[in-house]
Amino acid sequence: MLVCPLRLAAPAALAALLVALGCGSDDSESASAGGGSGDSAGGDGGGDSAGGDGAGGGGVSPPTASACAVPEDCVAVAATCCECPTFAVSAGSEVASACEQVDCDPPPDGCPLVEPACVDFQCQLACTPVATGQVCANGFDRDSFGCLVDACRAPPGEVYACELDDDCVEAPADCCGCELGGAETSVAASALGGYLESLGCSGDPACPGVDVCDAGLVPRCIAQGCTLGPAGGGSPDDGGDGDGGDGSLPGGNLCGVPDFPPCPVGQACILNLPDGDDASRMGVGTCADL
């Protein structure tokens, strides 16, 4: 059940909580769907970051009442009653019970594929795992939270289009880049100059100044799109990771695109697998036991 502070007269403590959650006193309700900014949502080839609470996205900031031990301790909540979830809180918290007296229809169409999870003893929203039987030449599309959905992604534009890993180069995803606390992506080497100009950065951007680069990620061409991925594994013909280049990674074999073989008998191709961060970043699935 999606819950949110009730828009009725409330005790002072709950009234303060309404303000913190952005629930106004009028009758209008606006949904905020998590603001995920996975690269592929804009039609590129990468999907280097999946959005949402607990997945790198935006939305409403969760309150502190989010302690948990197991996922069952958490519930998904919305910025307003009866809308799409934007964060998760402890099931026993005041926030979780605030809308229990409100009769809600099923969530609106188009809500992101998210569910409550317990990560480092804090309730967060996480992408819901989805089994797919599709093979998508360009990988899978993303919803507004940045989660992969069981729908094929459109071909990437020329900024991200590639055929080989060597066609791709690492580039800042914003004006700071990972060296200054921002984000990184991968683009086609032939389009790098135009891409950097398109960022419209000034000579002195305001950045955190903290190096958050991940040395384990390198430019890759996956599903005909440039993205960041782990080195040495992922293409069936690269001989990587000591397994004949079958597309295997520590989290499992990649799947769902023509580059990789079908999953072994007894396994299915799962999108948004909790242990499949690299696959999710690259817009593909991970083979996992049924």
C-alpha positions in Angstrom: 0.0 0.0 0.0 1.3 3.4 -1.0 1.2 5.8 2.0 1.7 9.4 2.6 0.8 12.0 5.3 -2.9 12.6 5.3 -4.2 15.9 4.1 -6.4 16.5 7.1 -6.1 18.3 10.4 -3.1 16.7 12.2 -1.2 16.9 15.5 1.6 19.4 15.6 4.3 16.7 15.1 2.6 15.3 12.0 1.9 18.8 10.7 5.6 19.5 10.8 6.2 16.2 9.0 3.8 17.3 6.2 5.8 20.3 5.6 9.1 18.3 5.5 7.5 16.0 2.9 6.2 18.8 0.8 2.5 17.9 1.3 0.6 21.2 1.0 -2.7 22.1 2.6 -4.7 22.5 -0.6 -6.5 19.7 -2.4 -4.2 19.3 -5.4 -1.7 16.5 -5.4 1.3 16.2 -7.6 3.3 13.1 -8.2 7.0 12.9 -8.2 8.3 9.7 -9.8 11.8 9.5 -8.6 13.7 11.5 -11.2 16.0 8.7 -12.3 18.5 9.8 -14.9 19.8 6.6 -16.3 21.8 7.5 -19.5 19.6 5.5 -21.7 16.4 7.3 -20.8 17.6 10.1 -23.1 18.3 7.6 -25.9 22.0 7.1 -25.4 23.7 3.8 -25.3 24.9 3.8 -21.7 22.6 3.9 -18.8 25.6 4.5 -16.6 23.4 5.5 -13.6 20.1 4.2 -12.6 18.0 6.7 -10.9 15.8 6.8 -7.9 16.2 6.6 -4.1 18.8 4.0 -3.4 19.6 3.9 -7.1 21.1 7.3 -7.6 18.0 9.3 -8.4 16.1 12.3 -7.0 12.6 12.7 -5.8 11.6 13.7 -2.3 14.2 13.4 0.4 13.2 10.6 2.8 12.7 11.3 6.5 14.9 9.8 9.1 12.4 7.2 10.2 13.8 4.6 7.8 15.8 2.1 10.0 15.4 -1.5 9.0 16.8 -5.0 9.4 15.1 -6.8 6.5 13.1 -5.6 3.4 9.9 -6.6 5.1 10.5 -3.8 7.6 10.1 -1.2 4.9 7.2 0.3 2.9 7.1 2.4 -0.2 5.7 5.9 0.3 4.7 8.8 -1.9 5.1 12.6 -1.6 1.3 12.8 -1.6 -1.3 10.1 -0.8 -2.3 7.7 -3.6 0.6 8.7 -6.0 3.7 6.9 -7.3 6.2 6.0 -4.6 9.2 8.3 -4.2 11.0 6.9 -1.2 10.8 4.2 1.5 10.4 4.3 5.3 10.1 1.9 8.2 6.7 0.1 8.2 6.1 1.2 11.9 6.9 4.8 11.4 4.5 7.7 11.7 5.0 8.5 8.1 4.0 4.9 7.1 0.7 5.1 9.1 -0.3 8.7 8.1 -2.4 7.7 5.1 -3.9 4.5 6.4 -7.4 6.1 6.5 -7.2 7.2 2.9 -8.9 5.0 0.3 -6.6 4.9 -2.7 -7.2 3.4 -6.1 -4.4 1.4 -7.6 -1.3 3.5 -8.3 -1.5 5.7 -11.4 -0.3 4.2 -14.7 3.3 4.7 -15.5 4.7 4.4 -12.0 8.4 3.3 -12.0 9.2 -0.4 -11.3 10.4 0.0 -7.7 9.9 -1.8 -4.4 11.1 -1.2 -0.8 14.5 -2.6 0.2 16.7 -2.5 3.3 20.2 -1.4 2.3 22.8 -0.8 5.1 20.0 -0.9 7.6 18.1 1.9 5.9 14.9 1.7 3.9 15.3 2.6 0.3 13.5 2.2 -3.0 15.2 -0.3 -5.3 14.4 -1.4 -8.9 12.1 -4.4 -9.1 13.7 -7.5 -10.8 11.9 -8.4 -14.0 12.3 -11.6 -16.0 12.5 -11.1 -19.8 12.4 -13.4 -22.7 13.3 -10.6 -25.2 16.6 -10.2 -27.0 17.1 -6.5 -27.7 19.7 -5.3 -30.2 20.2 -2.0 -28.3 19.5 -3.2 -24.8 16.5 -2.4 -22.6 14.7 0.9 -22.0 14.4 2.6 -18.6 11.5 4.1 -16.6 11.5 7.5 -14.9 13.4 6.1 -11.9 16.1 4.7 -14.1 15.0 1.0 -13.7 15.2 -1.3 -16.7 11.9 -2.3 -18.2 10.9 -5.2 -20.4 11.0 -3.2 -23.5 13.7 -2.7 -26.1 15.6 0.6 -26.2 15.7 2.7 -29.3 19.0 2.8 -31.2 21.4 5.3 -29.6 22.1 8.6 -31.3 25.5 9.2 -33.0 27.0 10.5 -29.8 26.8 7.0 -28.3 26.7 4.7 -31.3 29.5 2.1 -31.6 30.5 -1.3 -32.9 33.6 -2.0 -30.8 34.9 -1.0 -27.4 37.6 1.0 -29.1 34.9 3.2 -30.6 34.2 4.6 -27.1 35.9 6.9 -24.8 35.3 8.0 -21.2 33.8 11.5 -20.7 32.3 13.6 -17.9 28.6 13.2 -17.6 28.4 16.7 -16.2 30.5 19.8 -15.7 32.4 18.3 -12.8 33.2 14.8 -13.9 34.1 12.1 -11.4 37.5 13.6 -10.6 35.7 16.6 -9.0 32.8 14.7 -7.5 30.5 14.5 -10.5 29.6 11.6 -12.8 31.2 9.9 -15.8 29.8 8.3 -18.9 31.1 7.0 -22.2 30.6 8.4 -25.7 31.7 7.7 -29.2 35.3 8.9 -29.7 34.3 10.5 -33.0 31.6 12.6 -31.2 33.6 13.6 -28.1 34.3 17.2 -29.1 30.7 18.0 -29.9 29.5 16.2 -26.8 31.8 18.3 -24.5 30.6 21.5 -26.1 27.0 20.4 -25.5 27.5 20.3 -21.8 27.8 24.1 -21.8 30.2 24.2 -18.9 31.8 27.4 -17.6 35.5 27.6 -16.9 35.0 27.4 -13.1 32.1 25.0 -12.2 31.0 24.6 -8.6 32.0 21.0 -7.8 32.4 19.0 -4.6 36.0 18.5 -5.4 36.1 14.9 -4.3 37.4 12.2 -6.6 34.6 9.6 -6.9 36.0 7.8 -10.1 35.7 4.1 -10.2 38.9 2.6 -11.7 37.1 -0.7 -12.4 34.9 0.9 -15.0 36.1 1.4 -18.6 34.5 2.5 -21.8 32.6 -0.4 -23.4 30.4 -0.9 -26.5 27.5 -3.0 -25.3 24.3 -3.4 -27.3 25.7 -1.0 -29.9 26.0 1.8 -27.4 28.9 3.3 -25.5 28.7 2.8 -21.7 30.9 2.3 -18.8 31.5 -1.3 -17.7 34.0 -3.6 -16.1 37.1 -4.4 -18.1 37.8 -7.9 -19.5 34.4 -9.4 -19.6 31.2 -9.0 -21.5 31.8 -9.8 -25.2 31.5 -13.3 -26.5 34.6 -12.9 -28.6 37.0 -10.9 -26.3 38.3 -13.9 -24.4 37.9 -12.0 -21.2 37.5 -13.0 -17.5 39.1 -16.4 -18.0 35.8 -18.0 -19.2 36.2 -17.9 -22.9 34.7 -14.5 -23.3 31.1 -15.7 -22.7 29.9 -12.5 -21.2 30.3 -13.6 -17.6 30.8 -11.1 -14.8 31.1 -11.7 -11.0 27.3 -11.1 -10.7 26.4 -13.7 -13.4 26.3 -14.0 -17.2 25.0 -11.1 -19.1 21.9 -11.7 -21.3 19.2 -10.1 -23.3 21.2 -8.8 -26.2 22.6 -10.6 -29.3 26.2 -10.2 -28.0 25.6 -12.8 -25.3 24.4 -16.4 -25.4 21.1 -17.5 -23.9 21.0 -18.3 -20.2 21.8 -21.9 -19.2 18.9 -24.3 -18.6 17.3 -23.6 -15.2 18.1 -19.9 -15.4 16.3 -16.8 -16.7 17.4 -13.4 -17.9 16.6 -11.0 -15.1 16.6 -7.2 -15.4 17.5 -5.1 -12.3 19.0 -8.1 -10.5 20.1 -6.8 -7.0 23.6 -8.3 -7.6 23.7 -7.2 -11.2 24.8 -3.6 -10.9 27.1 -3.8 -13.9 24.4 -5.3 -16.1 21.9 -2.7 -15.0 24.4 0.1 -15.8 24.9 -1.3 -19.3 21.2 -1.8 -19.9 21.2 -5.6 -20.1 20.0 -8.5 -18.0 21.8 -11.1 -15.8 21.3 -14.8 -15.9 19.9 -16.1 -12.5 18.4 -19.2 -11.2 14.6 -19.5 -11.6 
